Amino acid sequence: MTKCLKCGGTDIVRGKIKGPERLVADSFFQPDYLRPLALAATSQKGSRLAPEAYACLGCGFVSAQVDPKELRDFTEKYCKQVR
């Protein structure tokens, strides 16, 4: 990542999403617009976050990555709208 998605700054540092090991392993991205009762229909909570992340020194915005296929499959199956 070379540019912040929030402020456009270029002072970006690479790091990891950390915390108690149990919590890091369970970190995931859950899209908005889930269908009612969608989470009750699956054991999948969303798309698992990769441990690598990037943070902007200018505004503090942190970004991480998920597997694009996993995200696409989850949103198509469990969300009302993708965009």
C-alpha positions, 0 to 999 in steps of 0.5 A, spaced: 500 500 500 503 506 498 497 511 499 492 512 504 485 510 502 482 515 507 486 521 507 491 520 501 497 520 505 503 517 503 506 515 510 504 508 511 507 503 515 506 495 515 504 491 521 500 486 523 493 485 527 495 483 534 491 481 540 490 475 544 491 469 540 484 467 540 481 474 538 486 475 532 484 468 529 477 470 529 478 477 526 474 477 520 470 483 515 463 482 515 459 486 510 453 491 511 447 489 508 446 482 511 440 478 509 436 477 516 438 471 519 443 470 514 448 469 520 444 464 523 444 460 517 452 459 517 457 458 521 461 463 517 461 470 520 465 473 514 471 473 511 477 472 515 482 478 516 490 476 513 494 478 519 498 483 515 495 490 515 497 497 513 496 504 517 497 511 515 501 515 520 497 522 518 490 520 520 491 513 523 487 509 518 488 502 518 487 497 512 487 489 512 486 484 506 481 479 506 481 473 500 477 476 495 474 470 493 471 468 500 469 475 500 465 475 494 462 468 495 460 471 502 457 477 500 453 474 494 450 468 498 448 472 505 448 480 503 442 484 500 446 488 496 454 488 494 455 495 493 
